[in-house]
Amino acid sequence: MPQVAATISIEDEAAPDLFLSLLDMDIEEDHRMAASFRIKVAISRQDDGLWTLLEDERIKPWAKVTIGVNVSDEEQDILTGYITQLKPHIAPDENGSYLEIYGMDSTCLISGRFNARSDDAYCLSR
């Protein structure tokens, strides 16, 4: 039976440490809409009072994320996108706290609309 493993990279750097606290990961692909992802990771308060992963410089809006799968040492990217939202959830029992990382494929970078000009060129307006 082949070995199967998921991979996560942030800004083209492998992030295997995220799997240590991974609770859930969802990827949605639809040919009619942007592909999206949600990564849910456990967070905890450190001795200095800061929360793990909330202070991580890699995990920030617009950071590039690549999610892939590795089957028998052959890696295939499933989705490359960008972080669009971070939602920390601090539970009354701090052991139940987590961070949800939401993102979309590169279509999230287009925040305007295309307009036809008289010279048949196209421009992006905001």
Sequence and secondary structure as in RCSB ss.txt:
>XXXX:A:sequence
MPQVAATISIEDEAAPDLFLSLLDMDIEEDHRMAASFRIKVAISRQDDGLWTLLEDERIKPWAKVTIGVNVSDEE
QDILTGYITQLKPHIAPDENGSYLEIYGMDSTCLISGRFNARSDDAYCLSR
>XXXX:A:secstr
   EEEEEEETTEE GGGGGSEEEEEEEEETTEEEEEEEEEE  B TTS BTTTT TTSSTT EEEEEEEETTEE
EEEEEEEEEEEEEE  SSGGG EEEEEEEEGGGG  SEEEE TTS EEEE 
